[in-house]
Amino acid sequence: MTTINLTTSHNHEGDQFRVEAMKLREDKRNKECLVKPVSTSVIFAMMHKKETRL
């Protein structure tokens, strides 16, 4: 990571947090939509587990 002055890096972290929160909300919506096609939701869950391990 490159060193930036504290205010910009702090603001960037805040933005990143908001982006992550939005992604999580979208994931929840997508999972609710994918309840019917089980195979798709299973693959999605497996992908999610791999991401959390890293």
N, C-alpha and C positions, 0 to 999 in steps of 0.2 A: 504493500500500500504506500502511496505517496503521501508525504506530510503536507497538509493544507492548514491554514489558520483555523483555530478552534471553532469559530462561529460557523464557517461554511461546512466543516465536517459534521458538526452537531446538527445543522439544518438538514444536511444530506441524510444523516441517520434517521431523523424524524420522517423525512419523505419516504425513505426505504421502509420504515415501519408501517406507514400508511399503505404503501404499495403491497407489502406482505399481507396486511389485514384484508385488503380488497381481494387479493388472490385467494385467501382462505375462504372468504364469503362466496366467491365465485365457485370454488371447489365444492363447497357445501351444496350450492344450488345445482351444480353439475351432477353431483352424486345423487341428489334427490331425483333428478331427471333420469339418471341411469339405473334406477331401481328395477325397472322392467327388463332391460337387456342385462341379465346377470353376468354374462361373460365379460362385457365391457366394464362393468363396475368392479369385477374381480381383478381384471388387468389393471385398472386405475388404482385400486387399493395396493396391488403388488408394486406398482411403480412408486407409489407414495411411501411404502415401507423402505424401498431401496434408497430413496432420497433421505429419509430420516436416519438411516444407518450411516450415511456419509456425513 
